[in-house]
Amino acid sequence: MSPASEVRDALRRVLPLIVAIAPFGLVYGAVAQDAGLTTAEILGFSALVYAGASQFVALEMIGLGSPVMAVAVTIFALNFRHVLYSASVGRNLTRFSPLQKAMAFFFLVDPVFGEAEVRAARGPITKRFYFVYAVVMYFCWMLSSLAGALFGSLIGDPATLALDFILPVYFLTLMMDFRRRYNFLPVALASGIVSLVLLVTVGPPWNVTVGALGGILYAVFAKPAPPRDTADKPA
């Protein structure tokens, strides 16, 4: 593909996701502003941490007066899935220098991981496509966080607009991008069952990370996928 077509393709793929990400960022900015963070702190949190679910959890724990170490451990557990993301996507970044890989991993949030995996199943991941997609996503999160901080008081209760339901719908949509992959359903069920059991018995956030590991363990011991030419093609 030409450079221009790579950029167009990245924009075509990322723009629909912005519709889902922007309200999520608005709610984060509003909640953070209500929790007493300044606009600069809200933007700094989004710019450096750049992990929506973790930012919400951190705000809740800080509001409850949790120790800093407890907040850090919780965020680590919740974000451990990104280690798995980088291990998977990193194999396909063959055109990236070490510095470019490090930059790519900073932007490797959930939707970028999903798109990179789909892209890798269809062909090579180019630097132009990856960084256009990822940087647009990043600035969308920053701008929506800023808008939430400035105008969050106009939102009121997010539940009345169903904005509190954006996160689970977003993750479900991301997961369904892989529905045609070999062993998708049993792996998803294994992860879901382990996560639900831990949610009831131990509680969050460990159910997220360990639930993912449950699906990985199933995939390790399951029957190997058939050769590429006979396997299901990606969505």
N, C-alpha and C positions, 0 to 999 in steps of 0.2 A: 504494500500500500504506500502511496505517496505521503509525505509529511502532512500535507493539508488534509488528506482523507483520514489520517490517523487522529488528528485533532478533532475533526468533525465526528468521527466515530466515538471518541471519548466523551465529547459533549453530548452526543445523542444518548449515550448510555447513562451518563451521570445526572442529567437534568431532571428526569422523572423522580430520581431518588431525593432530590432536593425538596420536592413537595412533602416528603415524609420527614426529612431531617430538620427542616426549618421550624416547624411547630415544636419539635422536641427541644431545639435550642432556645426557642422563645420561653418555653416553660422553665428550662434550666436557669436562664437569666432572671426570670421573675422570682423563682424560688430563692436563688442566691441573693438577689437584692432584698427580698423579704427577710432573709437570714442575717442581714446586716453587712454583707460584703459591699465594698465600694465598686464602682464601675471598673476601675483599674484592676482590682483584685479579681473580678469576674472574668475580665478579658485575659488576664494573666493565667488564671486557672484553666481556661479553655485552650489558650495558646500552648501551654507547656504540658498539661496532663492529656488533653485531647482524648477523653474517653467518657462519653456521656453518662453511661450507667454508673461508672465509678465516681464521677463528679456528684451525681445525685446522692449516692450512698455516703460519700464523704460529708456532704452538707448535712445530711440527717444525723450522722454520728457526731459531728461538731456541735450541732444544735442540742444534742443530748448530753454534751459535756464529756464525751469519750476521750481517753488519753490519746495523745498523738501516735504512740506506738500501736495502739489498737486500731486506729484509723489506717495506718500504713500497712499493717498485716492484712486487714480486710481488703484494702485496695489491691494488694499483691495477689491475694487469693482470687479476687474477682477478675483480675486482668491476666492471670496466668495463661489463659487461652491464647493470648497474643504470642506467647513463646511457641505454641503449637502452630499458630498461623505463620510465623516467620520461618519455622522449619519446613513447612509445606511449600510456601511461596518461594522461599529462597532458592530451591532447586531449579526454579524456572527463570530466575533472573540472570541468565547466562550472559546477557549483553551489558550488564551493569558492572561498573568498577566497585571496589570495596566501599569507597565513600558514597557512591550512588546507592549501593545496597543499604547502607546505614540510613540515608535519607529516606529511602523507600520504606524501611521498617518503621520509621517514625510515623509515617502516614498510614500505616497498615491497620486501620480500624476495620470493623466488621464488614461494611459494604465494600471496601476496597479489597479485602480478602476474598469475598465472594466473587467479585468481578474478575480478579486476577486468576482465580481457579477456573472459572468458566472460560476465560481467555486462553489460558494455558492448554485447555483441552481441545481448543480449536486451532491453535497456532502459537507462534512465539509472542512473548510479552515484550513490547518495545518500550524504551524509556519515554518516548514522546507520549504514547497512549497512557502509560501508567501515571506519569506525573501530571498530565493535564487532568485526568480523572481525579487523582488524589488531591491535588492542590485546589481544584474547584470545590471539592467536598470540604476541605479544611476551611476555606474562607467562608463557605456557607455556614458552617458551624460557628465561626467567629462572629459573623455579622448577625446571625439569628440570636446568639447569646447577648450581643450588644443591644439589639432591639428589645429583647426580653428585659434587660436591665433598665433600659430607658422607659419602656412603656408597659412593663409587667403589671403595673397596678390596674391597667385596663382589662387584663385577662380575667381577674377574679379567681374563682375556684376552677382549676383546670378540669376537674371531673365533670362539671356541667357541660363542657364542650367535648367531652370524651378524649381530651388531650392526654390524660393519664394512661390511656390505652394504646398510645402510639408505640411505645417501646416493645410490648409483646407482639403486636402486629408486624412491626418492622423486622423483628428477629424471625418470625414465622415466614414472612415473605422471603427473607434472605435464605433461609434453610430450604425452601421449596425450589430454589434455583438448581439444587442438586438432586431433584427427585428422580431423574432418569439414570442416575449413577448406580452401578452394581451394588447390591446390598444396602441401598439407601434406607429402606423401611426398617429392617432389623437393627441397623446401627442407630437410627433415630429413636427407635423404641427402647433399646438398651440404655442410651443416654438419658432418655426421659424417665424411665423407671428408676434408675439409680439416683437421678436428681430429685425426683419426688420423694423417694424414701429418705434421703438425707435432709430434704427440706422439712419433713415432718419430725425426724428424730434429732437432727443436729441443728438445723436452721441455716439461713444464709450467712455468708456468701459461699461457703465451701460446697454447697450443692451444685453450683455452676461449674466449678473446675472439676470436681470429682465425677460429676455427671458426664462431662465430656470424656474423661478418662475411661468411664464405663463403656462408652461407644467405641473408643479406640481399642480397648481390650477385646471387645467382640470382633472388631475388624481384624485384629491380629490372629485370632484363633479360628476365624471363619474360613470357609472354602475360598481359595484364591479366585480372583476375577478371571473370566475367560479372556483369551487374546483380544486385542483391541478391535480387530475386524469383525468379531462376533459379539462384542459387548454392546450394551445399550449406549447410544450416543448421548452426549450431554444436552441439557435443555437449551 
